Amino acid sequence: MISVEPVARPGAPLARRNPVAKLAAALVFSLVLIATLDPVAPAIAIAIELVVLPLFGVRYRMLARRAWPLLASAGGILVTLVLFAADRSGRVLVEAGPILVTEGVLLTALGLVLRMLAVALPGILVFATTDPTDLADALIQNAKAPARFAIGALAAFRLVPLLEQEWRMISMARRARGVDAGRNPVAKVRLFVSTAFALLVGAIRRGTRLAVAMDARGFDAGIPRTVARRQRFTRADGLLVAGAAVLAGAALAVSVALGTFRPLIG
């Protein structure tokens, strides 16, 4: 079952930091890495993320369980770019019939895949170590986000586990009516698309009802709201954001020093 609850040890040094600080650190760390196309900087960033993982109280096995769709998509992107990229510049590494892998194609594909992983992993760490309620409270108190937005995002997070249940119910209902793809791959794709569309329609309806119910309870009244759980932004939280910026800058500096830096613009 899909879960949005934190999976980290609550006492881990970085897991107990302010949710806004963790979110800001992830954004700073990710945005700096977007500036380059080379594979060196994101590879260093991934190594840094894996080294600090125990400080977040997350096990490597748990991270793999949460990030396996990302890893699968990264592998698919790598194979697709290597096989079908238009630019075949550089030294030829592999040539087998229609398959031609050059040094330029491999570096470009690795740079894209590693950058995607380096940008996505901080977000996974944030949401794996943060309770959604604490995140909504911190957004309202520390980031001064509108209560309507923060509480609406919290409600959306709480509805995520229902998507898996809804998918199973739709699948079982169709199977009970004799709608089954069998071993036909084309029929499986068509059934998947139709089930996903039905799930999307149901999610929109549920979201609309939830929005109306929240408005009826005064979530958009414009009256200043009180808070029951104080979220304090301490000096340690500021150091976390600053440390993320320094580490990301160090990864870029190593890339520049090695002569592999390829700016995104220019």
C-alpha positions as CSV (number, residue, x, y, z in Angstrom):
1,M,0.0,0.0,0.0
2,I,1.2,3.5,-0.8
3,S,2.2,5.4,2.3
4,V,3.0,9.1,2.9
5,E,4.2,8.6,6.5
6,P,7.9,9.2,7.2
7,V,10.1,6.1,7.2
8,A,13.1,7.7,8.9
9,R,14.2,7.3,12.5
10,P,12.8,10.3,14.4
11,G,16.0,10.9,16.3
12,A,18.2,11.1,13.3
13,P,20.2,14.4,13.2
14,L,18.8,15.7,9.9
15,A,15.4,14.0,10.1
16,R,14.3,16.2,13.0
17,R,15.2,19.4,11.2
18,N,12.5,21.9,10.3
19,P,10.5,20.7,7.2
20,V,10.8,24.0,5.5
21,A,14.6,23.9,6.0
22,K,14.8,20.4,4.5
23,L,12.6,21.4,1.6
24,A,14.7,24.6,1.0
25,A,18.0,22.6,1.2
26,A,16.7,20.1,-1.4
27,L,15.6,22.9,-3.7
28,V,19.0,24.7,-3.4
29,F,21.0,21.5,-3.9
30,S,18.9,20.5,-6.9
31,L,18.7,23.9,-8.7
32,V,22.5,24.3,-8.6
33,L,23.0,21.0,-10.4
34,I,20.7,22.0,-13.2
35,A,23.3,24.5,-14.4
36,T,25.5,21.8,-15.9
37,L,25.1,19.0,-18.5
38,D,28.2,17.0,-17.6
39,P,28.0,13.7,-15.7
40,V,30.8,14.6,-13.1
41,A,28.9,17.1,-11.0
42,P,25.7,15.0,-10.6
43,A,27.7,11.9,-9.9
44,I,29.5,13.7,-7.1
45,A,26.1,15.0,-5.9
46,I,24.7,11.5,-5.8
47,A,27.7,10.3,-3.8
48,I,27.1,13.1,-1.3
49,E,23.4,12.2,-1.0
50,L,24.2,8.6,-0.3
51,V,26.9,9.5,2.3
52,V,24.5,11.8,4.3
53,L,21.6,9.3,4.0
54,P,22.3,7.7,7.5
55,L,22.1,11.2,9.0
56,F,18.5,11.4,7.7
57,G,17.8,8.0,9.4
58,V,16.9,6.3,6.2
59,R,18.2,2.9,5.3
60,Y,19.6,2.2,1.8
61,R,17.2,-0.6,1.3
62,M,14.3,1.7,2.1
63,L,15.6,4.3,-0.3
64,A,15.8,1.7,-3.0
65,R,12.2,0.6,-2.4
66,R,11.0,4.2,-2.6
67,A,13.1,5.2,-5.6
68,W,12.8,2.0,-7.8
69,P,10.4,3.7,-10.3
70,L,13.0,6.5,-10.7
71,L,15.8,4.0,-11.2
72,A,13.7,2.1,-13.8
73,S,12.9,5.2,-15.7
74,A,16.5,6.3,-15.6
75,G,17.6,3.0,-17.1
76,G,15.0,3.4,-19.9
77,I,16.1,6.9,-20.6
78,L,19.8,5.8,-20.8
79,V,19.0,3.0,-23.2
80,T,16.8,5.2,-25.4
81,L,19.3,8.0,-25.7
82,V,22.2,5.6,-26.4
83,L,20.3,3.8,-29.1
84,F,18.4,6.6,-30.8
85,A,20.3,9.9,-30.2
86,A,20.8,11.9,-33.3
87,D,24.3,13.3,-32.4
88,R,26.9,10.5,-32.9
89,S,30.0,12.7,-32.3
90,G,33.1,11.4,-30.5
91,R,35.1,8.2,-30.5
92,V,33.1,5.0,-31.4
93,L,32.8,2.7,-28.4
94,V,30.4,0.0,-29.6
95,E,29.4,-0.8,-33.2
96,A,27.1,-3.8,-33.7
97,G,25.0,-3.6,-36.8
98,P,22.5,-0.6,-36.5
99,I,23.7,0.0,-32.9
100,L,26.4,2.7,-32.7
101,V,27.5,4.0,-29.4
102,T,29.9,6.9,-29.4
103,E,31.7,8.7,-26.6
104,G,29.6,11.9,-27.0
105,V,26.3,10.0,-26.9
106,L,27.3,8.1,-23.8
107,L,28.5,11.2,-21.9
108,T,25.3,13.1,-22.9
109,A,23.1,10.2,-21.8
110,L,25.0,9.7,-18.5
111,G,24.9,13.4,-17.8
112,L,21.1,13.5,-18.2
113,V,20.4,10.4,-16.2
114,L,22.7,11.2,-13.3
115,R,21.4,14.8,-13.2
116,M,17.8,13.5,-13.0
117,L,18.8,11.1,-10.1
118,A,20.7,13.9,-8.3
119,V,17.8,16.3,-8.6
120,A,15.1,13.8,-7.6
121,L,16.8,12.1,-4.6
122,P,16.8,15.1,-2.3
123,G,13.0,15.4,-2.8
124,I,12.6,11.7,-1.9
125,L,14.7,12.2,1.2
126,V,12.6,15.2,2.3
127,F,9.2,13.4,2.0
128,A,10.6,10.2,3.4
129,T,11.7,12.0,6.6
130,T,8.8,14.5,7.0
131,D,5.4,14.1,8.4
132,P,2.9,15.8,6.0
133,T,1.1,17.5,8.9
134,D,4.5,19.0,10.1
135,L,5.2,20.1,6.6
136,A,1.9,22.0,6.3
137,D,2.4,23.6,9.7
138,A,5.9,24.7,8.8
139,L,4.8,26.1,5.4
140,I,2.2,28.2,7.2
141,Q,4.4,29.4,10.1
142,N,7.9,29.6,8.6
143,A,7.4,30.0,4.8
144,K,4.3,32.2,5.3
145,A,2.4,30.1,2.8
146,P,-1.4,30.7,2.6
147,A,-3.3,28.3,4.9
148,R,-5.6,27.3,2.0
149,F,-2.6,26.1,-0.1
150,A,-0.8,24.4,2.7
151,I,-3.8,22.5,4.2
152,G,-5.0,21.7,0.6
153,A,-1.6,20.1,-0.1
154,L,-1.9,18.2,3.2
155,A,-5.3,16.9,2.2
156,A,-3.9,15.8,-1.1
157,F,-1.1,13.9,0.6
158,R,-3.5,12.2,2.8
159,L,-5.5,11.0,-0.2
160,V,-2.5,9.4,-2.0
161,P,-3.0,6.0,-0.2
162,L,-6.6,5.9,-1.6
163,L,-5.3,5.9,-5.1
164,E,-3.9,2.3,-4.8
165,Q,-7.2,1.1,-3.2
166,E,-9.2,2.8,-6.0
167,W,-7.0,1.2,-8.7
168,R,-7.5,-2.3,-7.1
169,M,-11.3,-1.8,-6.9
170,I,-11.6,-0.7,-10.5
171,S,-9.4,-3.6,-11.7
172,M,-11.4,-6.2,-9.6
173,A,-14.7,-4.7,-10.8
174,R,-13.7,-5.0,-14.4
175,R,-12.4,-8.5,-13.9
176,A,-15.7,-9.5,-12.3
177,R,-17.5,-8.2,-15.5
178,G,-15.2,-10.3,-17.7
179,V,-12.9,-7.4,-18.8
180,D,-9.5,-9.0,-18.9
181,A,-6.5,-8.4,-21.3
182,G,-5.2,-12.0,-20.9
183,R,-1.8,-12.3,-22.5
184,N,-2.4,-9.7,-25.3
185,P,0.1,-6.9,-24.7
186,V,-1.9,-4.4,-26.8
187,A,-5.0,-5.2,-24.8
188,K,-3.1,-4.8,-21.6
189,V,-1.9,-1.3,-22.6
190,R,-5.5,-0.3,-23.6
191,L,-6.8,-1.7,-20.3
192,F,-4.1,0.2,-18.4
193,V,-5.0,3.5,-20.1
194,S,-8.7,3.1,-19.5
195,T,-8.2,2.2,-15.8
196,A,-5.9,5.2,-15.4
197,F,-8.5,7.5,-17.0
198,A,-11.2,6.1,-14.6
199,L,-8.9,6.7,-11.7
200,L,-8.2,10.3,-12.8
201,V,-11.9,11.0,-13.1
202,G,-12.5,9.6,-9.6
203,A,-9.7,11.6,-8.2
204,I,-11.0,14.8,-9.7
205,R,-14.5,14.1,-8.3
206,R,-13.1,13.3,-4.8
207,G,-10.9,16.4,-4.9
208,T,-13.9,18.6,-5.9
209,R,-16.0,17.3,-3.0
210,L,-13.1,17.8,-0.6
211,A,-12.6,21.4,-1.8
212,V,-16.3,22.1,-1.2
213,A,-16.2,20.5,2.2
214,M,-13.1,22.5,3.2
215,D,-14.6,25.8,2.1
216,A,-17.8,24.9,4.0
217,R,-15.7,24.5,7.2
218,G,-14.2,28.0,6.8
219,F,-10.7,27.2,5.4
220,D,-11.0,30.2,3.1
221,A,-12.6,32.6,5.5
222,G,-9.6,34.9,5.5
223,I,-9.6,35.0,9.3
224,P,-6.1,34.6,10.9
225,R,-5.6,31.0,12.0
226,T,-4.0,29.8,15.2
227,V,-1.5,26.9,15.3
228,A,-1.5,24.0,17.7
229,R,2.0,22.7,16.8
230,R,4.9,25.2,16.8
231,Q,7.5,24.7,14.1
232,R,10.7,26.6,15.0
233,F,13.3,27.5,12.4
234,T,16.6,27.3,14.3
235,R,20.2,28.1,13.5
236,A,20.8,24.4,12.8
237,D,18.1,24.6,10.1
238,G,19.8,27.6,8.5
239,L,23.1,25.7,8.6
240,L,21.4,22.8,6.8
241,V,20.4,25.1,3.9
242,A,23.8,26.7,3.8
243,G,25.5,23.3,3.8
244,A,23.4,22.1,0.9
245,A,24.4,25.2,-1.1
246,V,28.1,24.7,-0.3
247,L,28.1,21.0,-1.2
248,A,26.3,21.6,-4.5
249,G,28.8,24.4,-5.3
250,A,31.7,22.1,-4.4
251,A,30.3,19.5,-6.9
252,L,30.2,22.2,-9.6
253,A,33.7,23.4,-8.6
254,V,35.2,19.9,-9.0
255,S,33.5,19.6,-12.5
256,V,35.1,23.0,-13.5
257,A,38.5,21.9,-12.1
258,L,38.4,18.7,-14.1
259,G,37.4,20.5,-17.3
260,T,34.2,18.6,-17.8
261,F,31.8,21.5,-16.9
262,R,29.2,22.0,-19.7
263,P,26.9,24.9,-18.9
264,L,23.2,24.5,-19.6
265,I,23.0,27.9,-21.3
266,G,25.9,29.1,-23.4
